[in-house]
Every structure is written in structure tokens, then in C-alpha cells.
Amino acid sequence: MTNDEMRMIEENVRLAIDQLGPLSDVDFGLNAGSVAWVEGFIDRQRERPDFDPERIDGLVGVLGSFLGACLVEAAAGAWRHTDDDGWGVRFPNNAVAFPFTKVRKQFLDGTEGGESISSFYRIAVDFLATGKLGSAGT
């Protein structure tokens, strides 16, 4: 990862907090409550008459950076990049979550289509990062 790429992710996280925090009704920051609020924000954007799924790259960048930073904060993860998979958050057990991919999926399919960044966050923190995913029994 280059310093420029990491700086862009950090700037995106600050932008999300600065712009969305005042709009929210939660203690907005790198936490589960804020992820849940952003999930609703994505669904509200999808309902707008001018929503264009071809023009979501900027929002995916900002909100994916934010979601990834929340994972880093909650589960001692670290950003990583590979040529094959792009940006992800690697946890201490070497499991990796891909927040940009998940944000894009929610923009395209919505929670009604089964895509939820809040569920993704909970599964990543509670199961993937802890190694319990294989033994979840679901």
C-alpha cells in the first residue's frame, strides 16, 4: 500500500465523519451504531429519484473507507491491498473482510436484496475476526 492510498482512505474516513455525523442521530464515529446509521443512509440514497448506480464510486470510496476503519477499530484489523482482491481489512488471525465490496453490493441491491453493511460488520467483528465463523452453526 502506498502512503498516498492510505492517506486517501484516512481522508475519506474524516469526510464521512465530518459530513454524516451532523446528519445522524447517533454518537457518530467508528462504532456499530454509526455503521447501522450509514446502512440506512445507503438505502435512503437508493430511494432518491436521481440515484444512478453507475455513479456511486465516490460514495463507495468514502463509505467503504469508513466501514473499513470501523472494522480496524473494533477488531484490531489493519488495511491491506492485493492485486487480486483490492483493499481489505486483515484481522490478527489473517482473515480478511472487504468493506468496499460490501458497500457497493448494498448500493446495488439494498437491504431488501439481502445486502447489509451492519450485518457484515457484526459478522466480521464477532465471527470472522475471532475465528468463530466456521463454528457459527448456521
ROKOLNU-487659 format. One line per field, with one value per residue (C-alpha): x, z, y; residue in three letters; residue number from 1. Coordinates in steps of 0.5 Angstrom, whole numbers. Example, Ala and Ser with C-alpha at 12.3 -4.5 7.8 and 13.67 -1.06 7.14 Angstrom:
<pts>
X = (25; 27)
Z = (16; 14)
Y = (-9; -2)
aa = (ala; ser)
i = (1; 2)
</pts>
This chain:
<pts>
X = (0; 3; 3; -2; -7; -7; -8; -14; -17; -16; -19; -25; -26; -25; -30; -35; -35; -35; -41; -45; -44; -48; -54; -54; -58; -52; -46; -42; -36; -32; -37; -43; -49; -45; -45; -52; -54; -50; -53; -60; -56; -55; -62; -64; -59; -62; -69; -68; -70; -64; -60; -55; -52; -47; -45; -43; -36; -35; -40; -37; -30; -32; -37; -32; -26; -31; -33; -26; -24; -30; -27; -20; -22; -27; -23; -15; -15; -10; -11; -8; -8; -7; -7; -13; -18; -16; -17; -19; -18; -14; -15; -10; -12; -11; -18; -20; -26; -27; -31; -31; -34; -40; -42; -42; -47; -51; -52; -53; -58; -60; -62; -68; -64; -60; -54; -53; -47; -49; -49; -43; -40; -43; -40; -33; -32; -36; -34; -29; -24; -25; -24; -31; -34; -33; -36; -42; -47; -52)
Z = (0; -2; 3; -2; -2; 6; 6; 2; 6; 12; 9; 7; 14; 16; 11; 13; 20; 19; 14; 16; 24; 24; 20; 24; 31; 34; 37; 30; 30; 29; 32; 31; 32; 26; 22; 23; 21; 15; 12; 13; 9; 3; 3; 3; -3; -7; -6; -9; -16; -18; -16; -21; -20; -25; -21; -14; -14; -10; -4; -4; -3; 3; 6; 5; 8; 14; 14; 14; 19; 24; 23; 24; 31; 33; 32; 32; 24; 19; 12; 6; -1; -6; -14; -14; -9; -8; -1; 5; 13; 15; 22; 27; 25; 18; 16; 11; 10; 4; 6; -1; -4; 1; 1; -7; -6; -1; -6; -12; -8; -2; 5; 1; -3; 3; 3; 10; 12; 19; 19; 15; 21; 26; 23; 21; 28; 32; 28; 22; 27; 32; 28; 30; 23; 22; 28; 28; 27; 22)
Y = (0; 7; 13; 16; 11; 10; 18; 18; 12; 17; 23; 19; 17; 24; 26; 21; 23; 31; 30; 25; 26; 32; 29; 23; 22; 17; 19; 18; 15; 9; 4; 0; 5; 9; 3; 2; 9; 9; 3; 7; 13; 8; 5; 13; 14; 9; 11; 18; 19; 22; 15; 13; 6; 8; 14; 11; 10; 17; 14; 7; 10; 15; 10; 4; 7; 9; 2; -1; 4; 2; -6; -4; 0; -6; -12; -9; -10; -7; -4; -9; -9; -14; -14; -20; -17; -10; -6; -10; -11; -16; -18; -21; -28; -27; -27; -21; -17; -13; -7; -3; -9; -10; -2; -3; -9; -5; 1; -4; -9; -5; -9; -11; -15; -18; -13; -10; -7; -7; -15; -15; -11; -16; -22; -19; -17; -23; -29; -27; -23; -28; -35; -37; -36; -44; -46; -41; -47; -43)
aa = (met; thr; asn; asp; glu; met; arg; met; ile; glu; glu; asn; val; arg; leu; ala; ile; asp; gln; leu; gly; pro; leu; ser; asp; val; asp; phe; gly; leu; asn; ala; gly; ser; val; ala; trp; val; glu; gly; phe; ile; asp; arg; gln; arg; glu; arg; pro; asp; phe; asp; pro; glu; arg; ile; asp; gly; leu; val; gly; val; leu; gly; ser; phe; leu; gly; ala; cys; leu; val; glu; ala; ala; ala; gly; ala; trp; arg; his; thr; asp; asp; asp; gly; trp; gly; val; arg; phe; pro; asn; asn; ala; val; ala; phe; pro; phe; thr; lys; val; arg; lys; gln; phe; leu; asp; gly; thr; glu; gly; gly; glu; ser; ile; ser; ser; phe; tyr; arg; ile; ala; val; asp; phe; leu; ala; thr; gly; lys; leu; gly; ser; ala; gly; thr)
i = (1; 2; 3; 4; 5; 6; 7; 8; 9; 10; 11; 12; 13; 14; 15; 16; 17; 18; 19; 20; 21; 22; 23; 24; 25; 26; 27; 28; 29; 30; 31; 32; 33; 34; 35; 36; 37; 38; 39; 40; 41; 42; 43; 44; 45; 46; 47; 48; 49; 50; 51; 52; 53; 54; 55; 56; 57; 58; 59; 60; 61; 62; 63; 64; 65; 66; 67; 68; 69; 70; 71; 72; 73; 74; 75; 76; 77; 78; 79; 80; 81; 82; 83; 84; 85; 86; 87; 88; 89; 90; 91; 92; 93; 94; 95; 96; 97; 98; 99; 100; 101; 102; 103; 104; 105; 106; 107; 108; 109; 110; 111; 112; 113; 114; 115; 116; 117; 118; 119; 120; 121; 122; 123; 124; 125; 126; 127; 128; 129; 130; 131; 132; 133; 134; 135; 136; 137; 138)
</pts>
